[in-house]
């Protein structure tokens, strides 16, 4: 997963200028940096979604073939009855 890099010292200075104490500003930046490590990217989400949907798609393919075979059987019985 990709992360966005930022200058933590610069952000600490901005928070201090806004009225935060040094320890508070550092804690806020630390929390932001840790939160970015757990962000889910679009590519990761797409990969996981594709992995989870694969069995469902397989089941749908099996159901389609079963339907075709069933309809072919019914059609053959109908044709046999009339011809």
MOJO-V890533 format. One record per run of one state. SS is the DSSP state (A for helix, B for strand, O for the rest). FROM is the first residue (numbers start at 0). TO is the last residue. Records with the same first field share a line. If there is no record, write none. Layout:
SS: FROM-TO / FROM-TO
This chain:
O: 0-6 / 17-20 / 37-40 / 82-82
A: 7-16 / 21-36 / 41-81
